[in-house]
Amino acid sequence: MRKQATAAFLAALLLTAPVLSSCSADASPAVMVYENTEVTEAMYTYWMSGYKSYFLTVLGGEDTEEFLSSSIVLSAEDGSDVELTVGDYLSDRIGEIIDNNCISLYLFDYYDLELPDSTVSAIDEAINSEIENAGGRKALNEALADISLNINTLREMYLYDEKIAYLYDYLYGDTDLGTTGAEPISTEQYNAFYEENYVCVRHIYIRTADKNVLDEEGNVQYDTDGYVVTAELTEEEAAEKVALCDELMERLDAGEDFVTLENEYSEDSGRYTLTNGYIVSRSTSLPTEFIDAAFDMEIGNIRRVDASYATHIMLRTELPINGWANTDYETLMGDFKEYVKSEVYAEKIAPMIEGITYEEDLIAQHTIYNTPITSY
C-alpha cells in the first residue's frame, strides 16, 4: 500500500478521480478499485500527466530522465533531511493523490451528492473553449490522444474535479446546500493541530552583512523595482555588529529583560505588528536556521543563531491563545485552516485507502518516466 499523504500536501492538491458509471465515455480497464469506484487506465494516465506537469513547474525542472533521476532533499516532519530522486518523489506524491481521489469520489456518491447545474454549465463552457483554442473538435481529440483521452472523457475529468471540491465543501465548509459543513471542524480540533505543529518565538534581529542606504535626510532609498537599496557593511561595521550581539547575550545572561532589549536593538520591523512574536511551523517561509532553532528550543530558552546575513537572538515563548484566528498572523498562517481540514480528512479516509485494490501490471506501464506532460 502507498503511504498516506501529509496534511499540507492534501490541502494544496485536492483534485479528483472518477466514479465510473455505465454511461461513462471511458472504456479502458480499471487500474484501481474501491467498492464500486474505479480509476481506469485512461484516467490514471491523465492524472499522472497533469500532476507531473504541475510538480515539474513547482520544482523548476524539465521532463527529462536526467532531471527525474536527480536528487532532491526534503525536510521530514521531525526536521531531518531525506534524500531521494525527483522521480521517486513525484511517483509517491502522485500515487497518494490518486488514492485520495479514488476515495473522494466514492464518498461523493456515498453521500448522494449532485453538482449544481451552474457548475455543469461552466464545465461545458470550458470544454467549448478548449475546442475553440485547439482549432476544432478533431484537433482537440488528436491532442488528447497522447494521454489516452478524447473530448468526452476530458469533460468527465472536469466533472470529477468539481465533485471532489464539492465533497470537501460539503464536509467542511459553506456549500450551495446552505450548510456550514456536514462535519465542521471544531475549535478544539483547530487548537490541537495548532499546539502540535506550531511554536512561537521572539527575536532580536541584527544585520551583520549589509545595511540600508539612506539619503541626506535619513530616509531609506529604493531602486526602480521598489526594493530597498542596501550596501555591504565594512569590516569595521560588521565587527561592531558582532560585538553588539556578544554584548546583548551577556546582558541577557545577566538577567536583563528580553523584550526591552528587543524593542531597543532589533532591526526587524515585524515586531511592531507581531507583538507576541512569530508563530511558525516547519513549512513557514522563514530562513531554515530560524525554523530549526525555533523547534529545537524549549519555552523560555534563549539562543543565538548566526546566519550569513544576520544574527537572530531568539526567545521561545508560549503560543498565543487561538493565534490561528488572529488576523495579525495571516501572512504566516494563511493556509492553517486548510491544513487542519486536510489532516482531519486524511484521518477519515485512511482506513478506506487501505481497502483499495491495484492492478500493479497496468500501473507499472505508466511510470513518471514514460508518461507525457499535459496542459489539460
Contacts in CASP RR format, 6 or more apart in sequence:
PFRMAT RR
TARGET T0000
AUTHOR 0000-0000-0000
METHOD contacts of the structure
MODEL  1
MRKQATAAFLAALLLTAPVLSSCSADASPAVMVYENTEVTEAMYTYWMSG
YKSYFLTVLGGEDTEEFLSSSIVLSAEDGSDVELTVGDYLSDRIGEIIDN
NCISLYLFDYYDLELPDSTVSAIDEAINSEIENAGGRKALNEALADISLN
INTLREMYLYDEKIAYLYDYLYGDTDLGTTGAEPISTEQYNAFYEENYVC
VRHIYIRTADKNVLDEEGNVQYDTDGYVVTAELTEEEAAEKVALCDELME
RLDAGEDFVTLENEYSEDSGRYTLTNGYIVSRSTSLPTEFIDAAFDMEIG
NIRRVDASYATHIMLRTELPINGWANTDYETLMGDFKEYVKSEVYAEKIA
PMIEGITYEEDLIAQHTIYNTPITSY
1 353 0 8 1.000
1 354 0 8 1.000
1 356 0 8 1.000
2 92 0 8 1.000
2 95 0 8 1.000
2 96 0 8 1.000
2 99 0 8 1.000
2 353 0 8 1.000
3 92 0 8 1.000
3 96 0 8 1.000
4 96 0 8 1.000
4 346 0 8 1.000
4 350 0 8 1.000
4 353 0 8 1.000
5 93 0 8 1.000
5 96 0 8 1.000
5 97 0 8 1.000
5 99 0 8 1.000
5 100 0 8 1.000
5 346 0 8 1.000
6 77 0 8 1.000
6 346 0 8 1.000
7 339 0 8 1.000
7 340 0 8 1.000
7 342 0 8 1.000
7 343 0 8 1.000
7 346 0 8 1.000
8 283 0 8 1.000
8 335 0 8 1.000
8 339 0 8 1.000
8 342 0 8 1.000
9 93 0 8 1.000
9 96 0 8 1.000
9 342 0 8 1.000
10 97 0 8 1.000
10 100 0 8 1.000
10 342 0 8 1.000
10 345 0 8 1.000
10 346 0 8 1.000
11 335 0 8 1.000
11 338 0 8 1.000
11 339 0 8 1.000
11 341 0 8 1.000
11 342 0 8 1.000
12 335 0 8 1.000
12 338 0 8 1.000
13 51 0 8 1.000
13 54 0 8 1.000
13 97 0 8 1.000
14 100 0 8 1.000
14 104 0 8 1.000
14 164 0 8 1.000
14 165 0 8 1.000
14 168 0 8 1.000
14 342 0 8 1.000
15 47 0 8 1.000
15 51 0 8 1.000
15 97 0 8 1.000
15 101 0 8 1.000
15 161 0 8 1.000
15 164 0 8 1.000
16 101 0 8 1.000
16 104 0 8 1.000
16 105 0 8 1.000
16 157 0 8 1.000
16 160 0 8 1.000
16 161 0 8 1.000
16 162 0 8 1.000
16 163 0 8 1.000
16 164 0 8 1.000
16 165 0 8 1.000
17 37 0 8 1.000
17 39 0 8 1.000
17 43 0 8 1.000
17 47 0 8 1.000
17 98 0 8 1.000
17 100 0 8 1.000
17 101 0 8 1.000
17 102 0 8 1.000
17 104 0 8 1.000
17 105 0 8 1.000
17 160 0 8 1.000
17 164 0 8 1.000
18 24 0 8 1.000
18 26 0 8 1.000
18 37 0 8 1.000
18 38 0 8 1.000
18 39 0 8 1.000
18 40 0 8 1.000
18 43 0 8 1.000
18 105 0 8 1.000
18 156 0 8 1.000
18 157 0 8 1.000
18 160 0 8 1.000
19 36 0 8 1.000
19 37 0 8 1.000
19 38 0 8 1.000
19 105 0 8 1.000
19 106 0 8 1.000
19 108 0 8 1.000
19 109 0 8 1.000
19 160 0 8 1.000
19 163 0 8 1.000
20 26 0 8 1.000
20 37 0 8 1.000
20 38 0 8 1.000
20 40 0 8 1.000
24 156 0 8 1.000
25 150 0 8 1.000
25 152 0 8 1.000
25 153 0 8 1.000
25 155 0 8 1.000
25 156 0 8 1.000
26 40 0 8 1.000
26 42 0 8 1.000
26 43 0 8 1.000
26 153 0 8 1.000
26 156 0 8 1.000
28 40 0 8 1.000
28 41 0 8 1.000
28 42 0 8 1.000
28 43 0 8 1.000
28 148 0 8 1.000
29 40 0 8 1.000
29 41 0 8 1.000
29 359 0 8 1.000
29 362 0 8 1.000
30 38 0 8 1.000
30 39 0 8 1.000
30 40 0 8 1.000
30 41 0 8 1.000
30 359 0 8 1.000
31 39 0 8 1.000
31 40 0 8 1.000
31 41 0 8 1.000
31 43 0 8 1.000
31 44 0 8 1.000
31 358 0 8 1.000
31 359 0 8 1.000
31 362 0 8 1.000
31 363 0 8 1.000
32 38 0 8 1.000
32 39 0 8 1.000
32 44 0 8 1.000
32 98 0 8 1.000
32 99 0 8 1.000
32 102 0 8 1.000
32 356 0 8 1.000
32 357 0 8 1.000
32 358 0 8 1.000
32 359 0 8 1.000
33 39 0 8 1.000
33 356 0 8 1.000
33 357 0 8 1.000
34 102 0 8 1.000
34 103 0 8 1.000
34 106 0 8 1.000
34 352 0 8 1.000
34 355 0 8 1.000
34 356 0 8 1.000
34 357 0 8 1.000
35 106 0 8 1.000
36 106 0 8 1.000
36 109 0 8 1.000
37 102 0 8 1.000
37 103 0 8 1.000
37 105 0 8 1.000
37 106 0 8 1.000
37 109 0 8 1.000
39 98 0 8 1.000
39 101 0 8 1.000
39 102 0 8 1.000
41 148 0 8 1.000
41 362 0 8 1.000
41 366 0 8 1.000
42 147 0 8 1.000
42 148 0 8 1.000
42 149 0 8 1.000
42 153 0 8 1.000
43 153 0 8 1.000
43 157 0 8 1.000
44 98 0 8 1.000
44 362 0 8 1.000
44 363 0 8 1.000
44 366 0 8 1.000
45 147 0 8 1.000
45 148 0 8 1.000
45 366 0 8 1.000
45 371 0 8 1.000
46 147 0 8 1.000
46 148 0 8 1.000
46 149 0 8 1.000
46 153 0 8 1.000
46 157 0 8 1.000
46 374 0 8 1.000
46 376 0 8 1.000
47 94 0 8 1.000
47 97 0 8 1.000
47 98 0 8 1.000
47 101 0 8 1.000
48 94 0 8 1.000
48 98 0 8 1.000
48 366 0 8 1.000
48 368 0 8 1.000
48 371 0 8 1.000
49 147 0 8 1.000
49 371 0 8 1.000
49 372 0 8 1.000
49 373 0 8 1.000
49 374 0 8 1.000
50 373 0 8 1.000
50 374 0 8 1.000
50 376 0 8 1.000
51 90 0 8 1.000
51 93 0 8 1.000
51 94 0 8 1.000
51 97 0 8 1.000
52 63 0 8 1.000
52 90 0 8 1.000
52 94 0 8 1.000
52 368 0 8 1.000
52 371 0 8 1.000
52 373 0 8 1.000
53 373 0 8 1.000
53 374 0 8 1.000
53 375 0 8 1.000
55 90 0 8 1.000
55 93 0 8 1.000
55 94 0 8 1.000
56 62 0 8 1.000
56 63 0 8 1.000
56 67 0 8 1.000
56 373 0 8 1.000
59 72 0 8 1.000
59 86 0 8 1.000
61 67 0 8 1.000
63 372 0 8 1.000
63 373 0 8 1.000
65 369 0 8 1.000
67 86 0 8 1.000
68 85 0 8 1.000
68 86 0 8 1.000
68 87 0 8 1.000
68 90 0 8 1.000
68 368 0 8 1.000
68 369 0 8 1.000
69 85 0 8 1.000
69 86 0 8 1.000
69 87 0 8 1.000
70 85 0 8 1.000
70 86 0 8 1.000
71 83 0 8 1.000
71 84 0 8 1.000
71 85 0 8 1.000
71 86 0 8 1.000
72 83 0 8 1.000
72 84 0 8 1.000
72 85 0 8 1.000
72 86 0 8 1.000
72 89 0 8 1.000
73 81 0 8 1.000
73 82 0 8 1.000
73 83 0 8 1.000
74 81 0 8 1.000
74 82 0 8 1.000
74 83 0 8 1.000
74 84 0 8 1.000
74 89 0 8 1.000
75 81 0 8 1.000
75 82 0 8 1.000
75 282 0 8 1.000
76 82 0 8 1.000
77 282 0 8 1.000
79 282 0 8 1.000
79 292 0 8 1.000
79 295 0 8 1.000
87 368 0 8 1.000
87 369 0 8 1.000
90 368 0 8 1.000
91 367 0 8 1.000
91 368 0 8 1.000
94 368 0 8 1.000
99 353 0 8 1.000
99 356 0 8 1.000
100 346 0 8 1.000
100 349 0 8 1.000
100 353 0 8 1.000
101 160 0 8 1.000
101 164 0 8 1.000
102 356 0 8 1.000
103 349 0 8 1.000
103 352 0 8 1.000
103 353 0 8 1.000
103 356 0 8 1.000
104 163 0 8 1.000
104 164 0 8 1.000
104 167 0 8 1.000
104 168 0 8 1.000
104 349 0 8 1.000
105 160 0 8 1.000
105 163 0 8 1.000
105 164 0 8 1.000
105 167 0 8 1.000
106 352 0 8 1.000
107 167 0 8 1.000
107 349 0 8 1.000
108 163 0 8 1.000
108 164 0 8 1.000
108 166 0 8 1.000
108 167 0 8 1.000
111 167 0 8 1.000
111 170 0 8 1.000
111 182 0 8 1.000
113 163 0 8 1.000
113 166 0 8 1.000
113 167 0 8 1.000
113 170 0 8 1.000
115 159 0 8 1.000
115 162 0 8 1.000
115 163 0 8 1.000
115 166 0 8 1.000
116 176 0 8 1.000
119 162 0 8 1.000
119 166 0 8 1.000
120 159 0 8 1.000
123 155 0 8 1.000
123 158 0 8 1.000
123 159 0 8 1.000
123 162 0 8 1.000
124 155 0 8 1.000
126 158 0 8 1.000
127 151 0 8 1.000
127 154 0 8 1.000
127 155 0 8 1.000
127 158 0 8 1.000
130 140 0 8 1.000
130 151 0 8 1.000
130 154 0 8 1.000
130 376 0 8 1.000
131 137 0 8 1.000
131 140 0 8 1.000
131 151 0 8 1.000
134 140 0 8 1.000
134 143 0 8 1.000
137 151 0 8 1.000
140 151 0 8 1.000
141 150 0 8 1.000
141 151 0 8 1.000
143 376 0 8 1.000
144 150 0 8 1.000
144 151 0 8 1.000
144 153 0 8 1.000
144 154 0 8 1.000
144 376 0 8 1.000
146 372 0 8 1.000
146 374 0 8 1.000
147 371 0 8 1.000
147 372 0 8 1.000
147 374 0 8 1.000
147 376 0 8 1.000
149 157 0 8 1.000
149 376 0 8 1.000
154 376 0 8 1.000
166 175 0 8 1.000
168 341 0 8 1.000
168 345 0 8 1.000
169 175 0 8 1.000
169 181 0 8 1.000
170 177 0 8 1.000
170 179 0 8 1.000
170 181 0 8 1.000
170 182 0 8 1.000
171 181 0 8 1.000
171 182 0 8 1.000
171 183 0 8 1.000
171 345 0 8 1.000
172 181 0 8 1.000
172 183 0 8 1.000
172 184 0 8 1.000
172 185 0 8 1.000
172 341 0 8 1.000
172 344 0 8 1.000
172 345 0 8 1.000
173 179 0 8 1.000
173 180 0 8 1.000
173 181 0 8 1.000
173 184 0 8 1.000
174 180 0 8 1.000
174 181 0 8 1.000
175 181 0 8 1.000
183 344 0 8 1.000
183 348 0 8 1.000
185 337 0 8 1.000
185 340 0 8 1.000
185 341 0 8 1.000
185 344 0 8 1.000
187 322 0 8 1.000
189 340 0 8 1.000
189 344 0 8 1.000
190 324 0 8 1.000
190 325 0 8 1.000
190 336 0 8 1.000
190 337 0 8 1.000
190 340 0 8 1.000
191 322 0 8 1.000
191 324 0 8 1.000
193 336 0 8 1.000
193 339 0 8 1.000
193 340 0 8 1.000
193 343 0 8 1.000
194 319 0 8 1.000
194 323 0 8 1.000
194 324 0 8 1.000
194 336 0 8 1.000
195 319 0 8 1.000
197 281 0 8 1.000
197 282 0 8 1.000
197 339 0 8 1.000
198 279 0 8 1.000
198 280 0 8 1.000
198 281 0 8 1.000
198 319 0 8 1.000
198 324 0 8 1.000
198 333 0 8 1.000
199 279 0 8 1.000
199 280 0 8 1.000
199 294 0 8 1.000
199 295 0 8 1.000
199 297 0 8 1.000
199 316 0 8 1.000
199 319 0 8 1.000
200 276 0 8 1.000
200 277 0 8 1.000
200 278 0 8 1.000
200 279 0 8 1.000
200 280 0 8 1.000
200 316 0 8 1.000
200 317 0 8 1.000
200 318 0 8 1.000
200 319 0 8 1.000
200 320 0 8 1.000
201 277 0 8 1.000
201 278 0 8 1.000
201 280 0 8 1.000
201 290 0 8 1.000
201 293 0 8 1.000
201 294 0 8 1.000
201 297 0 8 1.000
201 314 0 8 1.000
201 315 0 8 1.000
201 316 0 8 1.000
201 317 0 8 1.000
202 258 0 8 1.000
202 259 0 8 1.000
202 262 0 8 1.000
202 271 0 8 1.000
202 276 0 8 1.000
202 277 0 8 1.000
202 278 0 8 1.000
202 314 0 8 1.000
202 315 0 8 1.000
202 317 0 8 1.000
203 262 0 8 1.000
203 266 0 8 1.000
203 268 0 8 1.000
203 277 0 8 1.000
203 278 0 8 1.000
203 290 0 8 1.000
203 312 0 8 1.000
203 313 0 8 1.000
203 314 0 8 1.000
203 315 0 8 1.000
204 248 0 8 1.000
204 258 0 8 1.000
204 261 0 8 1.000
204 262 0 8 1.000
204 265 0 8 1.000
204 266 0 8 1.000
204 312 0 8 1.000
204 313 0 8 1.000
205 266 0 8 1.000
205 267 0 8 1.000
205 268 0 8 1.000
205 310 0 8 1.000
205 311 0 8 1.000
205 312 0 8 1.000
206 241 0 8 1.000
206 244 0 8 1.000
206 245 0 8 1.000
206 248 0 8 1.000
206 265 0 8 1.000
206 266 0 8 1.000
206 267 0 8 1.000
206 310 0 8 1.000
206 311 0 8 1.000
206 313 0 8 1.000
207 233 0 8 1.000
207 241 0 8 1.000
207 267 0 8 1.000
207 309 0 8 1.000
207 310 0 8 1.000
208 233 0 8 1.000
208 238 0 8 1.000
208 241 0 8 1.000
208 242 0 8 1.000
208 245 0 8 1.000
208 306 0 8 1.000
208 309 0 8 1.000
208 310 0 8 1.000
208 311 0 8 1.000
209 232 0 8 1.000
209 233 0 8 1.000
209 238 0 8 1.000
209 308 0 8 1.000
209 309 0 8 1.000
209 310 0 8 1.000
210 230 0 8 1.000
210 231 0 8 1.000
210 232 0 8 1.000
210 233 0 8 1.000
210 309 0 8 1.000
211 230 0 8 1.000
211 231 0 8 1.000
211 233 0 8 1.000
211 237 0 8 1.000
212 220 0 8 1.000
212 221 0 8 1.000
212 228 0 8 1.000
212 229 0 8 1.000
212 230 0 8 1.000
213 220 0 8 1.000
213 221 0 8 1.000
213 228 0 8 1.000
213 229 0 8 1.000
213 230 0 8 1.000
213 231 0 8 1.000
214 220 0 8 1.000
214 221 0 8 1.000
215 221 0 8 1.000
220 228 0 8 1.000
220 229 0 8 1.000
221 228 0 8 1.000
221 229 0 8 1.000
222 228 0 8 1.000
222 229 0 8 1.000
223 229 0 8 1.000
233 241 0 8 1.000
241 311 0 8 1.000
242 311 0 8 1.000
244 265 0 8 1.000
245 304 0 8 1.000
245 306 0 8 1.000
245 311 0 8 1.000
245 313 0 8 1.000
248 261 0 8 1.000
248 265 0 8 1.000
248 313 0 8 1.000
249 304 0 8 1.000
249 313 0 8 1.000
251 261 0 8 1.000
252 258 0 8 1.000
252 261 0 8 1.000
252 302 0 8 1.000
252 313 0 8 1.000
258 302 0 8 1.000
258 315 0 8 1.000
262 271 0 8 1.000
263 271 0 8 1.000
267 310 0 8 1.000
271 277 0 8 1.000
273 328 0 8 1.000
274 328 0 8 1.000
274 329 0 8 1.000
274 332 0 8 1.000
275 328 0 8 1.000
276 317 0 8 1.000
276 320 0 8 1.000
277 317 0 8 1.000
278 284 0 8 1.000
278 286 0 8 1.000
278 294 0 8 1.000
278 332 0 8 1.000
279 319 0 8 1.000
279 320 0 8 1.000
279 323 0 8 1.000
279 324 0 8 1.000
279 329 0 8 1.000
279 332 0 8 1.000
279 333 0 8 1.000
280 286 0 8 1.000
280 290 0 8 1.000
280 291 0 8 1.000
280 294 0 8 1.000
280 332 0 8 1.000
281 333 0 8 1.000
282 291 0 8 1.000
282 295 0 8 1.000
284 291 0 8 1.000
284 332 0 8 1.000
287 307 0 8 1.000
287 309 0 8 1.000
289 305 0 8 1.000
289 307 0 8 1.000
289 312 0 8 1.000
290 305 0 8 1.000
290 307 0 8 1.000
290 312 0 8 1.000
290 314 0 8 1.000
293 303 0 8 1.000
293 305 0 8 1.000
293 312 0 8 1.000
293 314 0 8 1.000
294 314 0 8 1.000
294 316 0 8 1.000
296 303 0 8 1.000
297 303 0 8 1.000
297 314 0 8 1.000
297 316 0 8 1.000
298 316 0 8 1.000
299 316 0 8 1.000
299 317 0 8 1.000
299 318 0 8 1.000
300 315 0 8 1.000
300 316 0 8 1.000
300 317 0 8 1.000
301 315 0 8 1.000
301 316 0 8 1.000
302 313 0 8 1.000
302 314 0 8 1.000
302 315 0 8 1.000
303 313 0 8 1.000
303 314 0 8 1.000
303 316 0 8 1.000
304 311 0 8 1.000
304 312 0 8 1.000
304 313 0 8 1.000
304 314 0 8 1.000
305 311 0 8 1.000
305 312 0 8 1.000
305 313 0 8 1.000
305 314 0 8 1.000
320 326 0 8 1.000
323 329 0 8 1.000
323 333 0 8 1.000
324 333 0 8 1.000
324 336 0 8 1.000
324 337 0 8 1.000
END
